[in-house]
Amino acid sequence: MRNVKNSRAAGIVGIVFVVLFVVGVLLLGANTPESDASDADITSFYNDDGTHALIVIGFYACVVASLAFLGFVGHLRGMLRSARQDSGLVFAAASAGVVFAAALITASAAMASVSGAILFGDVDTARIGLDAAQMFPQLGFGLLLIGGGLSASFLIAITTLVSWRSSLFPAWLNWLGVVAAIALLGGLLFLPMVALPIWVLATSIVLLTRREPAASAS
């Protein structure tokens, strides 16, 4: 019964991650000037205090999302260990989860750094170079999409492999894991990152609906 309660708690934490991750990334990336934006567009963007507030809120959402993700991965680690699989694979999967959480925090900090400096550091927008205003968000997306995406792909791939060996999750979730792990290899594009919240949400639903095995008749 305790395992079922733990699974449901992990499912809730996983859903919390999905919601905060989506909200945080949308707030951080909403209306961010493109790399080829004009100087006037960049200046206008960073002169809007409302925009800075939304970006900072997005940063906080991503930090909390990363902590929720660590809780989700911690439960996955316990499930992989209970499946009595190679301890090296379990350690690698858990480590990949930690790397993703760290990449998410670092990436969101980079994307919010200019807005945070303006809001909380009393930095005059006129003193912020346009190159820096463009490069920090680009650095953040690079960290998230490549460092975070590849780490998430590794985590999903190992989890799916162990699940297939031990029937840990239903077959449909294993196939979804294969698709998600492959999609996340396309780290240069943003769209493949959608595969991570989809996989976490699907896994969370499975954890939430787990049932205590029926007791065998004596």
C-alpha positions in Angstrom: 0.0 0.0 0.0 2.9 2.3 0.8 4.3 1.8 -2.7 1.0 2.8 -4.2 0.9 6.0 -2.1 4.5 6.8 -3.1 3.6 6.3 -6.8 0.6 8.6 -6.5 2.7 11.2 -4.8 5.3 10.9 -7.6 2.5 11.2 -10.2 1.3 14.4 -8.6 4.9 15.8 -8.5 5.4 14.9 -12.1 2.2 16.8 -13.1 3.4 19.8 -11.1 6.6 19.7 -13.0 4.8 19.6 -16.4 2.6 22.5 -15.5 5.4 24.7 -14.1 7.8 23.8 -16.9 5.4 24.7 -19.6 4.4 27.9 -17.9 8.0 28.9 -17.0 9.3 28.3 -20.5 6.4 30.2 -22.1 7.0 33.2 -19.8 10.7 33.2 -20.4 10.5 32.9 -24.1 7.3 34.9 -24.8 8.0 37.8 -27.2 11.8 37.5 -26.6 13.5 39.3 -29.5 14.9 37.0 -32.2 18.6 37.0 -33.0 17.9 39.1 -36.1 15.6 41.6 -34.3 16.3 45.3 -34.9 17.9 47.5 -32.2 14.7 49.3 -31.8 12.7 46.1 -31.1 15.3 45.0 -28.6 15.3 48.3 -26.8 11.5 48.4 -26.7 11.4 44.9 -25.3 13.7 45.7 -22.4 12.0 49.0 -21.6 8.8 47.2 -20.7 8.7 46.6 -16.9 5.7 44.2 -17.3 7.8 42.0 -19.6 10.6 41.8 -17.0 8.1 40.8 -14.3 6.7 37.9 -16.4 10.2 36.7 -17.2 11.2 36.7 -13.6 8.0 34.8 -12.7 9.0 32.3 -15.4 12.4 31.9 -13.8 10.9 31.1 -10.5 8.5 28.6 -12.1 11.3 26.8 -13.8 13.3 26.6 -10.6 10.4 25.0 -8.7 9.7 22.8 -11.8 13.3 21.5 -11.6 12.8 20.6 -7.9 9.6 18.8 -8.7 11.4 16.9 -11.5 14.1 15.8 -9.0 11.3 14.3 -6.8 9.8 12.6 -9.8 13.2 11.1 -10.8 13.9 10.0 -7.3 10.8 7.8 -7.4 11.7 6.5 -10.8 15.1 5.6 -9.4 13.5 3.6 -6.6 11.3 1.8 -9.2 14.3 1.0 -11.4 16.2 -0.4 -8.4 13.2 -2.5 -7.3 13.2 -4.0 -10.8 16.6 -5.4 -9.9 18.3 -4.1 -13.0 22.0 -3.2 -13.4 22.8 -0.7 -10.7 25.0 1.2 -13.2 22.0 1.9 -15.4 20.0 3.1 -12.5 22.8 5.4 -11.4 23.1 6.7 -14.9 19.4 7.4 -15.3 19.2 9.2 -11.9 22.4 11.3 -12.8 20.8 12.3 -16.1 17.8 13.5 -14.3 19.9 15.6 -12.0 21.8 17.1 -15.0 18.5 18.0 -16.6 17.3 19.8 -13.5 20.6 21.7 -13.2 20.5 22.6 -16.9 16.9 23.9 -16.5 17.9 26.1 -13.5 21.0 27.4 -15.3 19.2 28.0 -18.6 16.3 29.8 -17.0 18.7 32.0 -15.0 20.5 32.9 -18.2 17.2 33.8 -19.9 16.1 35.9 -16.9 19.4 37.5 -16.1 18.9 40.8 -18.0 15.4 41.3 -16.7 16.5 40.4 -13.2 19.3 42.9 -13.4 16.9 45.6 -14.5 14.2 44.9 -11.9 16.3 44.0 -8.9 19.7 45.4 -9.6 18.6 48.9 -10.6 20.6 48.5 -13.9 19.6 51.2 -16.4 18.4 49.7 -19.6 20.5 52.2 -21.5 23.7 50.6 -20.0 22.8 47.1 -21.2 24.5 46.4 -24.4 22.2 45.1 -27.2 24.6 42.2 -27.9 24.4 41.1 -24.2 20.6 41.5 -24.3 20.4 39.1 -27.2 23.1 36.6 -26.2 22.0 35.7 -22.7 18.6 34.4 -23.8 20.3 32.5 -26.6 22.7 31.0 -24.1 19.7 29.9 -22.0 17.9 28.2 -24.8 21.1 26.5 -25.9 21.6 25.1 -22.4 18.0 23.9 -22.2 17.7 22.4 -25.6 21.1 20.7 -25.9 22.3 20.1 -22.4 18.8 19.5 -21.0 17.4 17.8 -24.0 20.2 15.2 -24.3 20.1 14.5 -20.6 16.4 14.0 -20.7 16.7 11.7 -23.7 19.3 9.6 -21.8 17.0 9.4 -18.8 14.0 8.3 -20.8 16.0 5.8 -22.9 17.3 4.0 -19.8 14.0 4.1 -18.1 12.3 2.6 -21.2 15.0 -0.1 -21.5 14.6 -1.2 -17.9 10.8 -1.1 -18.2 10.9 -3.3 -21.3 13.1 -5.8 -19.5 11.0 -6.0 -16.4 7.5 -4.9 -17.6 7.7 -2.0 -15.2 5.3 0.2 -17.3 2.7 -0.7 -20.0 3.9 -1.3 -23.5 2.3 1.9 -24.9 4.3 3.9 -22.4 7.5 2.1 -23.5 6.8 3.0 -27.1 6.2 6.6 -26.1 9.5 6.5 -24.3 11.3 5.4 -27.5 9.7 8.2 -29.5 10.4 10.8 -26.8 14.0 9.7 -26.4 14.7 9.9 -30.1 12.8 13.3 -30.5 14.9 14.9 -27.7 18.1 14.2 -29.7 17.1 17.0 -32.0 18.3 19.5 -29.4 19.0 22.4 -31.9 15.2 22.9 -32.3 12.7 23.8 -29.6 9.8 21.6 -30.8 11.4 18.3 -29.8 11.6 19.5 -26.1 7.8 19.1 -26.1 8.4 15.3 -25.9 9.7 15.6 -22.3 6.6 17.0 -20.7 4.4 14.7 -22.7 6.4 11.6 -21.5 6.5 12.9 -17.9 2.7 13.5 -18.0 2.0 10.1 -19.4 4.2 8.4 -16.8 2.6 10.5 -14.0 -0.8 9.3 -15.1 0.3 5.7 -15.0 1.8 6.2 -11.5 -1.4 7.9 -10.3 -3.6 5.0 -11.6 -1.4 2.2 -10.2 -3.3 -0.4 -8.1 -2.1 -2.5 -5.1 -1.5 -6.1 -6.4 -4.3 -8.4 -5.3 -3.4 -10.7 -2.5 -3.0 -14.3 -3.5 -5.4 -16.8 -2.1 -4.0 -18.9 0.7 
